[in-house]
Amino acid sequence: MSSSSPALAVSGSPPHVVEDCLGIVQLLSDGTVTRSADYSRLPLLGDVPSGLPVEWKDVVYDAAHDLRLRMYRPTGAAHPGEAKLPVVVYFHGGGFCFCSFELPNFHAAGLRLAAELPAVVLSADYRLAPEHRLPAAHRDAEAVLSWLRGHAQTDPWLAESAEPGRVFVGGDSAGGNISHHVAVRHGSGQLALDPLRLAGCVMLWPFFTGEERTASEAAPAGRDGLMGTALFDQMWRLALPAGATRDHPAANPFGPESAALDAVAFPPALVVDPDLDVLHDRVAGYAARLTAMGKPVEHVVFEGQGHGFFVFEPWGEASDRLIRAIRRFVHGRTD
């Protein structure tokens, strides 16, 4: 386990655990944060096929914060004369508090997206809470896009294989939240991407909340097993600025302090919404409100699935259907 530097103790008593998030992240009363590398409570179900026609490499995109991304591309994409591929910039989930592109779950997801869409996939890490509370992760995501903008013609893999006019930003859970905020920043003129073009967002069960509960959030615990409202509330307590409520703009895109989205030039969005997710009603409401504003949104409900199904079982039957939906959105085809 590793620890951050503790804040000054407020009393002479030994520090005690204030928040324990799945045993992976613990916040102590003196401000110390401890982290475990044991992710056994987030298992990878099923086997990852061997011999996939994908190559990958790790790249530092922000040396000051020691942040990296993993770039994937189909092996055939480097062949001369081959058509260039869309770029999918993917941000992992984990409630802004844990996980990494290096976890087997997210590595498997990157492999499958690259191989079967096909696409050049940039799976990026970002600073985690509570050591780095929001909006740190949102700013890091913008840094990923800025890195891509600056290296589209100088990184050999990108220059050979990536189509800068077809960049998609996506992610699951917290990564879906990040995708929304990147789209808003770009669509409101606060994030320059030229010569890149943001062609769309792929939001998988985006991690939003609010002070007012939806019906699915207020449902009895156990609707989606581990991934329930109590856990999500804890993650928000760790991720939001100290003292913030769940209506903070980073958490609730339609909260009382959030900027209006009516005038934002929002790109086409694919919003994936598992119906057993406690966030189901909130995600459906998010898609409906964007649609009512005239934003180009495709809202796809996955029946019988819960929060994170693609992450837990990336080669399961539901994930097969998800890949087809993303392929159709990115390429306009299903074959």
One Martini backbone bead per residue (centre of mass of N, CA, C, O) as a GRO file, in nm:
protein
  335
    1MET     BB    1   0.101   0.032   0.015
    2SER     BB    2   0.014   0.378  -0.027
    3SER     BB    3   0.099   0.718   0.074
    4SER     BB    4   0.019   1.017   0.159
    5SER     BB    5   0.048   1.317   0.280
    6PRO     BB    6  -0.034   1.436   0.571
    7ALA     BB    7  -0.215   1.612   0.754
    8LEU     BB    8  -0.273   1.782   1.017
    9ALA     BB    9  -0.345   1.708   1.316
   10VAL     BB   10  -0.628   1.780   1.539
   11SER     BB   11  -0.510   1.558   1.729
   12GLY     BB   12  -0.370   1.308   1.948
   13SER     BB   13  -0.509   1.100   1.800
   14PRO     BB   14  -0.529   0.844   1.620
   15PRO     BB   15  -0.576   0.761   1.319
   16HIS     BB   16  -0.874   0.718   1.122
   17VAL     BB   17  -1.122   0.589   0.939
   18VAL     BB   18  -1.348   0.759   0.720
   19GLU     BB   19  -1.289   0.611   0.438
   20ASP     BB   20  -1.398   0.297   0.268
   21CYS     BB   21  -1.324   0.194  -0.068
   22LEU     BB   22  -1.322  -0.138  -0.116
   23GLY     BB   23  -1.018  -0.132   0.007
   24ILE     BB   24  -0.859   0.067  -0.197
   25VAL     BB   25  -0.962   0.332  -0.043
   26GLN     BB   26  -0.826   0.541   0.222
   27LEU     BB   27  -0.947   0.778   0.459
   28LEU     BB   28  -0.804   0.970   0.698
   29SER     BB   29  -0.823   1.198   0.962
   30ASP     BB   30  -0.524   1.329   0.868
   31GLY     BB   31  -0.537   1.287   0.528
   32THR     BB   32  -0.462   1.020   0.466
   33VAL     BB   33  -0.381   0.804   0.184
   34THR     BB   34  -0.471   0.476   0.096
   35ARG     BB   35  -0.351   0.208  -0.124
   36SER     BB   36  -0.458  -0.065  -0.320
   37ALA     BB   37  -0.384  -0.347  -0.550
   38ASP     BB   38  -0.663  -0.480  -0.475
   39TYR     BB   39  -0.911  -0.586  -0.738
   40SER     BB   40  -1.106  -0.839  -0.661
   41ARG     BB   41  -1.390  -0.674  -0.662
   42LEU     BB   42  -1.303  -0.635  -0.988
   43PRO     BB   43  -1.364  -0.858  -1.197
   44LEU     BB   44  -1.265  -1.066  -1.465
   45LEU     BB   45  -1.482  -1.201  -1.696
   46GLY     BB   46  -1.347  -1.421  -1.862
   47ASP     BB   47  -1.186  -1.449  -2.163
   48VAL     BB   48  -0.908  -1.344  -2.345
   49PRO     BB   49  -0.820  -1.341  -2.643
   50SER     BB   50  -0.578  -1.460  -2.835
   51GLY     BB   51  -0.412  -1.302  -3.094
   52LEU     BB   52  -0.473  -1.019  -3.136
   53PRO     BB   53  -0.473  -0.759  -3.394
   54VAL     BB   54  -0.285  -0.590  -3.164
   55GLU     BB   55  -0.118  -0.294  -3.076
   56TRP     BB   56   0.090  -0.151  -2.804
   57LYS     BB   57   0.147   0.161  -2.613
   58ASP     BB   58   0.320   0.376  -2.395
   59VAL     BB   59   0.243   0.723  -2.294
   60VAL     BB   60   0.342   1.041  -2.219
   61TYR     BB   61   0.128   1.339  -2.163
   62ASP     BB   62   0.221   1.423  -1.846
   63ALA     BB   63   0.504   1.483  -1.679
   64ALA     BB   64   0.425   1.655  -1.428
   65HIS     BB   65   0.201   1.406  -1.346
   66ASP     BB   66   0.260   1.122  -1.454
   67LEU     BB   67   0.096   1.074  -1.731
   68ARG     BB   68  -0.080   0.816  -1.909
   69LEU     BB   69  -0.111   0.621  -2.210
   70ARG     BB   70  -0.282   0.381  -2.421
   71MET     BB   71  -0.198   0.260  -2.742
   72TYR     BB   72  -0.411   0.140  -3.003
   73ARG     BB   73  -0.372  -0.091  -3.292
   74PRO     BB   74  -0.414  -0.234  -3.564
   75THR     BB   75  -0.183  -0.406  -3.740
   76GLY     BB   76  -0.295  -0.321  -4.038
   77ALA     BB   77  -0.274   0.004  -4.005
   78ALA     BB   78   0.041   0.024  -4.116
   79HIS     BB   79  -0.031  -0.010  -4.400
   80PRO     BB   80   0.005   0.081  -4.700
   81GLY     BB   81  -0.309   0.224  -4.812
   82GLU     BB   82  -0.461   0.235  -4.570
   83ALA     BB   83  -0.715   0.335  -4.407
   84LYS     BB   84  -0.792   0.549  -4.184
   85LEU     BB   85  -0.869   0.585  -3.840
   86PRO     BB   86  -1.038   0.628  -3.585
   87VAL     BB   87  -1.053   0.803  -3.271
   88VAL     BB   88  -1.044   0.672  -2.932
   89VAL     BB   89  -1.100   0.840  -2.634
   90TYR     BB   90  -1.042   0.673  -2.322
   91PHE     BB   91  -1.216   0.664  -2.003
   92HIS     BB   92  -1.213   0.541  -1.709
   93GLY     BB   93  -1.340   0.413  -1.440
   94GLY     BB   94  -1.397   0.470  -1.061
   95GLY     BB   95  -1.518   0.740  -0.932
   96PHE     BB   96  -1.229   0.903  -0.942
   97CYS     BB   97  -1.055   0.690  -0.733
   98PHE     BB   98  -1.000   0.449  -0.941
   99CYS     BB   99  -0.800   0.300  -1.157
  100SER     BB  100  -0.676   0.176  -1.485
  101PHE     BB  101  -0.553   0.090  -1.792
  102GLU     BB  102  -0.388  -0.161  -1.661
  103LEU     BB  103  -0.618  -0.310  -1.610
  104PRO     BB  104  -0.751  -0.587  -1.742
  105ASN     BB  105  -1.027  -0.468  -1.813
  106PHE     BB  106  -0.919  -0.214  -1.982
  107HIS     BB  107  -0.736  -0.365  -2.171
  108ALA     BB  108  -0.955  -0.539  -2.300
  109ALA     BB  109  -1.123  -0.303  -2.406
  110GLY     BB  110  -0.904  -0.182  -2.591
  111LEU     BB  111  -0.864  -0.428  -2.770
  112ARG     BB  112  -1.156  -0.453  -2.876
  113LEU     BB  113  -1.196  -0.175  -2.997
  114ALA     BB  114  -0.959  -0.185  -3.196
  115ALA     BB  115  -1.036  -0.455  -3.348
  116GLU     BB  116  -1.376  -0.412  -3.396
  117LEU     BB  117  -1.443  -0.141  -3.520
  118PRO     BB  118  -1.210   0.007  -3.591
  119ALA     BB  119  -0.928   0.161  -3.393
  120VAL     BB  120  -0.776   0.420  -3.238
  121VAL     BB  121  -0.669   0.386  -2.899
  122LEU     BB  122  -0.695   0.606  -2.607
  123SER     BB  123  -0.599   0.508  -2.284
  124ALA     BB  124  -0.655   0.708  -1.995
  125ASP     BB  125  -0.519   0.863  -1.742
  126TYR     BB  126  -0.580   1.017  -1.412
  127ARG     BB  127  -0.636   1.194  -1.156
  128LEU     BB  128  -0.704   1.107  -0.819
  129ALA     BB  129  -0.921   1.051  -0.572
  130PRO     BB  130  -0.859   1.262  -0.299
  131GLU     BB  131  -0.589   1.397  -0.385
  132HIS     BB  132  -0.759   1.474  -0.666
  133ARG     BB  133  -0.992   1.678  -0.713
  134LEU     BB  134  -1.228   1.814  -0.854
  135PRO     BB  135  -1.121   1.904  -1.185
  136ALA     BB  136  -0.867   1.730  -1.252
  137ALA     BB  137  -0.973   1.514  -1.454
  138HIS     BB  138  -1.078   1.719  -1.663
  139ARG     BB  139  -0.802   1.852  -1.722
  140ASP     BB  140  -0.661   1.593  -1.815
  141ALA     BB  141  -0.840   1.539  -2.058
  142GLU     BB  142  -0.755   1.794  -2.208
  143ALA     BB  143  -0.456   1.709  -2.224
  144VAL     BB  144  -0.500   1.472  -2.412
  145LEU     BB  145  -0.610   1.636  -2.651
  146SER     BB  146  -0.362   1.818  -2.675
  147TRP     BB  147  -0.166   1.593  -2.734
  148LEU     BB  148  -0.302   1.492  -2.990
  149ARG     BB  149  -0.282   1.756  -3.143
  150GLY     BB  150   0.047   1.767  -3.122
  151HIS     BB  151   0.082   1.435  -3.239
  152ALA     BB  152  -0.068   1.353  -3.507
  153GLN     BB  153   0.215   1.399  -3.696
  154THR     BB  154   0.460   1.273  -3.497
  155ASP     BB  155   0.338   1.017  -3.433
  156PRO     BB  156   0.364   0.732  -3.603
  157TRP     BB  157   0.089   0.599  -3.550
  158LEU     BB  158  -0.089   0.844  -3.607
  159ALA     BB  159   0.019   0.919  -3.891
  160GLU     BB  160  -0.056   0.634  -4.018
  161SER     BB  161  -0.370   0.566  -3.872
  162ALA     BB  162  -0.500   0.850  -3.809
  163GLU     BB  163  -0.806   1.042  -3.809
  164PRO     BB  164  -0.846   1.375  -3.723
  165GLY     BB  165  -1.164   1.399  -3.826
  166ARG     BB  166  -1.213   1.127  -3.615
  167VAL     BB  167  -1.299   1.208  -3.297
  168PHE     BB  168  -1.355   1.021  -2.998
  169VAL     BB  169  -1.523   1.051  -2.687
  170GLY     BB  170  -1.484   0.824  -2.403
  171GLY     BB  171  -1.661   0.616  -2.150
  172ASP     BB  172  -1.693   0.489  -1.820
  173SER     BB  173  -1.869   0.652  -1.611
  174ALA     BB  174  -1.647   0.869  -1.533
  175GLY     BB  175  -1.577   0.875  -1.840
  176GLY     BB  176  -1.854   0.987  -1.924
  177ASN     BB  177  -1.834   1.247  -1.768
  178ILE     BB  178  -1.581   1.350  -1.907
  179SER     BB  179  -1.699   1.360  -2.193
  180HIS     BB  180  -1.902   1.577  -2.138
  181HIS     BB  181  -1.700   1.803  -2.047
  182VAL     BB  182  -1.540   1.812  -2.307
  183ALA     BB  183  -1.776   1.887  -2.493
  184VAL     BB  184  -1.846   2.152  -2.350
  185ARG     BB  185  -1.577   2.296  -2.377
  186HIS     BB  186  -1.568   2.282  -2.684
  187GLY     BB  187  -1.867   2.391  -2.750
  188SER     BB  188  -1.778   2.677  -2.581
  189GLY     BB  189  -1.465   2.754  -2.665
  190GLN     BB  190  -1.242   2.621  -2.430
  191LEU     BB  191  -1.141   2.388  -2.653
  192ALA     BB  192  -0.893   2.342  -2.863
  193LEU     BB  193  -0.854   2.115  -3.173
  194ASP     BB  194  -0.720   2.214  -3.399
  195PRO     BB  195  -0.742   1.979  -3.656
  196LEU     BB  196  -0.939   1.850  -3.496
  197ARG     BB  197  -1.242   1.640  -3.476
  198LEU     BB  198  -1.534   1.620  -3.297
  199ALA     BB  199  -1.753   1.349  -3.375
  200GLY     BB  200  -1.794   1.226  -3.070
  201CYS     BB  201  -1.977   1.047  -2.807
  202VAL     BB  202  -1.909   0.779  -2.562
  203MET     BB  203  -2.152   0.695  -2.314
  204LEU     BB  204  -2.105   0.487  -2.035
  205TRP     BB  205  -2.278   0.516  -1.780
  206PRO     BB  206  -2.282   0.798  -1.664
  207PHE     BB  207  -2.144   0.984  -1.387
  208PHE     BB  208  -2.407   1.096  -1.202
  209THR     BB  209  -2.584   1.346  -0.999
  210GLY     BB  210  -2.791   1.445  -0.704
  211GLU     BB  211  -2.985   1.553  -0.454
  212GLU     BB  212  -3.211   1.445  -0.619
  213ARG     BB  213  -3.372   1.162  -0.641
  214THR     BB  214  -3.424   0.894  -0.812
  215ALA     BB  215  -3.586   0.605  -0.839
  216SER     BB  216  -3.333   0.420  -0.883
  217GLU     BB  217  -3.163   0.541  -0.645
  218ALA     BB  218  -3.404   0.469  -0.423
  219ALA     BB  219  -3.373   0.191  -0.439
  220PRO     BB  220  -3.309  -0.087  -0.321
  221ALA     BB  221  -3.065  -0.256  -0.232
  222GLY     BB  222  -2.929  -0.473  -0.500
  223ARG     BB  223  -3.003  -0.419  -0.798
  224ASP     BB  224  -2.659  -0.397  -0.862
  225GLY     BB  225  -2.521  -0.472  -0.619
  226LEU     BB  226  -2.237  -0.310  -0.563
  227MET     BB  227  -2.354  -0.083  -0.769
  228GLY     BB  228  -2.452   0.162  -0.562
  229THR     BB  229  -2.549   0.444  -0.397
  230ALA     BB  230  -2.353   0.428  -0.158
  231LEU     BB  231  -2.095   0.412  -0.325
  232PHE     BB  232  -2.139   0.666  -0.499
  233ASP     BB  233  -2.150   0.867  -0.266
  234GLN     BB  234  -1.867   0.813  -0.165
  235MET     BB  235  -1.720   0.899  -0.422
  236TRP     BB  236  -1.822   1.191  -0.415
  237ARG     BB  237  -1.694   1.268  -0.143
  238LEU     BB  238  -1.397   1.219  -0.263
  239ALA     BB  239  -1.418   1.396  -0.546
  240LEU     BB  240  -1.522   1.644  -0.440
  241PRO     BB  241  -1.513   1.923  -0.316
  242ALA     BB  242  -1.498   2.042  -0.025
  243GLY     BB  243  -1.845   2.082   0.062
  244ALA     BB  244  -1.984   1.966  -0.164
  245THR     BB  245  -2.245   1.884  -0.354
  246ARG     BB  246  -2.430   1.687  -0.584
  247ASP     BB  247  -2.476   1.977  -0.751
  248HIS     BB  248  -2.227   1.994  -0.873
  249PRO     BB  249  -2.117   2.047  -1.194
  250ALA     BB  250  -1.944   1.778  -1.206
  251ALA     BB  251  -2.216   1.596  -1.132
  252ASN     BB  252  -2.450   1.812  -1.234
  253PRO     BB  253  -2.552   1.927  -1.545
  254PHE     BB  254  -2.853   2.037  -1.401
  255GLY     BB  255  -2.781   2.221  -1.190
  256PRO     BB  256  -2.801   2.530  -1.027
  257GLU     BB  257  -2.470   2.582  -1.113
  258SER     BB  258  -2.506   2.509  -1.402
  259ALA     BB  259  -2.455   2.549  -1.715
  260ALA     BB  260  -2.600   2.614  -1.990
  261LEU     BB  261  -2.661   2.402  -2.296
  262ASP     BB  262  -2.816   2.526  -2.540
  263ALA     BB  263  -2.549   2.678  -2.687
  264VAL     BB  264  -2.404   2.418  -2.718
  265ALA     BB  265  -2.186   2.242  -2.935
  266PHE     BB  266  -2.294   1.933  -2.962
  267PRO     BB  267  -2.211   1.632  -3.022
  268PRO     BB  268  -2.256   1.339  -3.103
  269ALA     BB  269  -2.439   1.091  -2.897
  270LEU     BB  270  -2.371   0.796  -2.708
  271VAL     BB  271  -2.607   0.649  -2.477
  272VAL     BB  272  -2.552   0.414  -2.226
  273ASP     BB  273  -2.828   0.216  -2.054
  274PRO     BB  274  -2.865   0.028  -1.792
  275ASP     BB  275  -3.158  -0.097  -1.633
  276LEU     BB  276  -2.998  -0.193  -1.348
  277ASP     BB  277  -2.904   0.074  -1.294
  278VAL     BB  278  -2.916   0.326  -1.060
  279LEU     BB  279  -2.869   0.541  -1.312
  280HIS     BB  280  -3.092   0.511  -1.523
  281ASP     BB  281  -3.276   0.765  -1.483
  282ARG     BB  282  -3.051   0.975  -1.511
  283VAL     BB  283  -2.953   0.898  -1.795
  284ALA     BB  284  -3.225   0.929  -1.934
  285GLY     BB  285  -3.260   1.229  -1.856
  286TYR     BB  286  -3.012   1.334  -1.997
  287ALA     BB  287  -3.090   1.250  -2.284
  288ALA     BB  288  -3.364   1.399  -2.292
  289ARG     BB  289  -3.258   1.691  -2.247
  290LEU     BB  290  -3.076   1.704  -2.492
  291THR     BB  291  -3.294   1.643  -2.701
  292ALA     BB  292  -3.477   1.892  -2.628
  293MET     BB  293  -3.229   2.088  -2.733
  294GLY     BB  294  -3.123   1.938  -3.014
  295LYS     BB  295  -2.941   1.714  -2.959
  296PRO     BB  296  -2.741   1.446  -3.085
  297VAL     BB  297  -2.906   1.160  -2.955
  298GLU     BB  298  -2.828   0.820  -2.855
  299HIS     BB  299  -3.043   0.601  -2.679
  300VAL     BB  300  -2.931   0.299  -2.509
  301VAL     BB  301  -3.087   0.015  -2.386
  302PHE     BB  302  -2.983  -0.240  -2.146
  303GLU     BB  303  -3.120  -0.524  -2.077
  304GLY     BB  304  -3.018  -0.685  -1.781
  305GLN     BB  305  -2.812  -0.457  -1.696
  306GLY     BB  306  -2.529  -0.320  -1.542
  307HIS     BB  307  -2.290  -0.155  -1.405
  308GLY     BB  308  -2.010  -0.232  -1.605
  309PHE     BB  309  -2.032  -0.481  -1.805
  310PHE     BB  310  -1.784  -0.433  -1.997
  311VAL     BB  311  -1.565  -0.446  -1.770
  312PHE     BB  312  -1.632  -0.734  -1.651
  313GLU     BB  313  -1.743  -0.843  -1.964
  314PRO     BB  314  -1.600  -0.787  -2.268
  315TRP     BB  315  -1.701  -1.097  -2.395
  316GLY     BB  316  -1.990  -1.076  -2.377
  317GLU     BB  317  -2.300  -1.053  -2.506
  318ALA     BB  318  -2.351  -0.756  -2.436
  319SER     BB  319  -2.077  -0.661  -2.554
  320ASP     BB  320  -2.139  -0.735  -2.841
  321ARG     BB  321  -2.368  -0.525  -2.870
  322LEU     BB  322  -2.200  -0.281  -2.798
  323ILE     BB  323  -1.998  -0.291  -3.029
  324ARG     BB  324  -2.211  -0.257  -3.250
  325ALA     BB  325  -2.308   0.023  -3.156
  326ILE     BB  326  -2.036   0.169  -3.178
  327ARG     BB  327  -1.978   0.104  -3.473
  328ARG     BB  328  -2.223   0.246  -3.588
  329PHE     BB  329  -2.153   0.527  -3.474
  330VAL     BB  330  -1.859   0.554  -3.599
  331HIS     BB  331  -1.920   0.407  -3.906
  332GLY     BB  332  -2.222   0.333  -3.999
  333ARG     BB  333  -2.192   0.021  -3.910
  334THR     BB  334  -2.212  -0.361  -3.845
  335ASP     BB  335  -1.984  -0.547  -3.995
   0.00000   0.00000   0.00000
